[in-house]
Amino acid sequence: MEFKISYIKEALKEPVNIGGLLLAGAAAAYSATTGFLEPTLVLAGALIAEGAYLVTVPASSIYRKIVDRRSRHLLDDHRRKQRLEVIKTFDPREREAVEYLSWMKNQIASNYKKFTRLSEEPPQLRELEATWEAFVDLLDEYRRRKNHLKTINRHAVENQLRTAERTMQFAEPAVRPLHEKNVEILRRRLQTYDDIERSVKGVEAQLQVIENFFGLVNDQVVTMPTPEHILSMDFDSLLSSIEMTKEILQQTAPIMGQLDSLSREAAPIRPSLVGERR
């Protein structure tokens, strides 16, 4: 879930704007009781100032950078909470894998500081947090797709396709287009099933790479001769492979919805009806 930023709404919620509106209201009330100024003039001036504020401030590049930076923090917090909620839905074995990597991440940081006697971690080790988050996200997508595949009996779909192809050959001209449509849908079901199955295997391999990489980093930290040795580890390659896997998932994401719709469309023709048409 992504936040859509409205700079005008953000400007309206700024304390300085709220304070200005309250001050204008107080000034109008004071004018009404003392008669020093016409209250409508005070309110009209406040509305003009508010209009100018909403035209200039939200359009300011400096203000937009401030809001973007603030929103990124909010989005990060939101994603963190969302990720923790997702982890709660994992089965015990999946939670164990996530918790083990989290423990390994902390262990790596602890070992680095222990053996190097430095108080801060290098940027490379801080990338492990993003890698752990990617592991959780990929694991969630992996189990969702794998569980979806379990609901599809590929052998049954293949049998339906063979039956549909035979039926289409002997169908009367009036109903032949319907049988052709059914054959097309069943073929597409098999194709989309295969596409999802390939994506599942790709994510599974990526998850194994992340797990093994964490173990390798920990081994290297314990045995490294100098702190600079950590710089030789290929963090960039791992992060690039994770991004590539995410892109593949994004490309195949529509297939999940497509498979659901095809399952509904490709309801098999009842044998009794087929017999009546022949």
N, C-alpha and C positions, 0 to 999 in steps of 0.2 A: 504494500500500500504506500503510495507516494502522496506527500502533502502538496496541495496547490496553494501557492503563496499569493495572497491579495495584498498588494502594498498599500492600497487605500484603507483596507480594514486594519492593517497593522498600524498605519498612521493614526487612525481613529482611536486605537487602544493605547497610544503612547501617553504616559503620565503627564507630559507637558501639555498635550492637547486637552486631556480631561480636566487638568487644573485650570487651563484657560477658559474652558466652557463653564466650570463652576464659578470662576471669578466673574465672568460676564453675567451669569445669573444672579450672583450676589450684588453686583453693581446695579443691575436692573431693579432688583428688589429695594435696594437702598434709595435709588432715584425715585421709585414710586412712593416711598414713605416721606422723603424729604422734599420732593419737588424740585431738586437741584437741576435734574435733566429729565427729558421725556424718556420713559422706560423703553418705548418703541425704538427711539434713536439708538439707545445702548444695545438693544437686541439686534437691530439692523447692522450696526457696526460689528457686532460679534459674528453675525452670519457672513458678512463680507470677509472678515479676517479668517473665518473657518474655511470659506471657499478658496481663498488664496492659499491657505495652508495645505488643503487637500490637492490643489493643482500643482503646487511647487514641490512639496516634500516627497510624496510618493514617486515623483518623476526623477528625483535626484539620484544620481549614480552612487553617491556616497551613502545615502540612506538605504538604497537597495542592497549594497554590499553588507551593511550592518544587519539588515533583516535576513539576508541569505545566510550569513554566518550564524545568526541566532536560530534560524530554522533548521540548519544542518544539525545543530546540537539537539534540538527537539526531535528531529527525525531519527538521529542515532539512538536517543533514549527510547523512542517508540519501537524501533526495530529490535533493540536489546530486550525490551519487555515482551515483544511478540515472539522473539526467538526462545525465550525462557518458557513461554506458554506452549510453544511447539514441542520443546523437549519433554514436557510433561505428558504429551500424547505418545511418546515413543514407547516401544515395548522394553522390558528389562535389559535385553541384550544390546539394543540400540542406545539406551541411556548409559549403559556401562561403557560403551565405546566413546560416547561424548564426554563422560566424566573422566575417563582415563586420559583422553587427549588434553582436557583442561588441567588435570593433575600434572601431566607431562610438561605442559606449557609453563606452569609455575615452577616445576622442578628444574627445567632448563634455565630459567631466569635465576633461580636460587644457586644453582651450580656455577653459573657464569660469575656471579658476584663473589661466590665463595673462593673459586680458584684464581680469579683475576684480581681479587681484592679491590674491585671498582664498585662505586655506588650506583652507577647508571648503566643501563643496558644499551647496546648499540642499536641503531635503527633496524637492522636486520632481524634481531630477536623480537622487536616490537611488532614486526610483520606477522609473527605467529598468532597474534590475537585475531587479525583479519583472516588468517588461514583457518583458525578454529571456527570462526563464524561461517566461513565458506563450507567447512565440513558439515556443520549442522544444517545449513540450507540445502546442500546437495543430498545429505542423508534423508531429509524430509521429502525431497522430490523423488529420490530413488525408491523409497518405500511406497510412496503414493502410486508411482507408475507400476511398480512390481505387483502391488496389491490389485491394481486395476487389471493387469494381465491375467491374474489368477481367476478373475471372474469370467474370462473368455475361454471357451473350449475351442481351441484352434482346429482340432480334429473334427469336431461337430460342424464348424463352419465349412471346412473342406468337403465334408459329406453333403452339406446343403448345396454347395456350389456344383458338385457333380450332378446332383439330382436336378438342380435348376437348369443346368446346361442340357441335360437329356430332355427335360420337359419343354424347353425352348425349341428344340429341334422339331418336335411333333406338335407344337402349339398351332392353333388356328390363327389365320392372319389377323383377326379382330383383337386377339389377346396377346399376340406375339410381342408387341412393344412393352407390355407389362413384364413379361418374362425376361426380356432383354434388360430392362431396368433392374430387375431383381438380380440377374447375373452380374451386372456392372457393380451393384452395391456390394455383393458378396466378394467380388474380386478386390474392391477397394478396402473392404474390411480386413482381408488377409494382408494387403499391402501396408495398411496403417498399423496392424498388429506387429508386423515385422519391423517397421520403423521404430515403434516404441520399444520393442525388444532390443534393438541395436542401441538405442539411447540408454536403456537400463544397464547394458553391459559396459557402455562407456563411462557412466557415472560410477558404477561399481569399481572399475579400474582406477578412476580418479580418487575415490575414497581410500583405496589401498595405498596409492601413492602418497597421500597426505599422512596417513598413519605411519608408514615407513619413514617418511621424511622427518617427522617429529622424533622418531627413535634415532635416526642418523644424526640429527642436530644434537641430541642429548649425548650421544657417544662422542661426537666431535668436541663438545664443550668440556667434557670430563678429561679428554686426552689431549687437547690442543696445547702446543708448546708456548704460544703467545696469544694475547687477546686478538691480535690482528688476523689470526688464522680463521676466525669466524667469517671474515670478509670474503674468503674464497668459496664459501658455500653458495650454491646456485639457487638463491631464493627467487630471483627474477624468473627463472625457468619454471619453477613450481607455480608462481602466481600467474604466469602467462598460460600455463596449461589449465589452471582453474578457470580463467576467463574464457578460454576456448571452449571448455566444457559447458559453461553457462550459456555461451552463445549458441551452442548446439541445442541445448534445452529450450532456449527461447525460440529457435527456428522450428522445433518439433512440438512446441506447446499447443498450437492449434490442433494437432493430431488427437490430443486427449479428448477435446470436445467433439471432434469429428467422429471419433470411434463411438462415443456415446450416441450421437445422432444416427449413425449408421446402424447401430444395434437396434434402434427403435424402428428404422425404416425397413430393415431386412427381415421382418417377421416372416417365417416360412409359410408357404401356401399349404392349407390343410389338404391332405390326401383325398378326402371325400369330395372337396370342391374340384380338385384336379381331375378326379375320375368323372365327375359330372360333365366337365367341359369337353372331355375326349369323345 
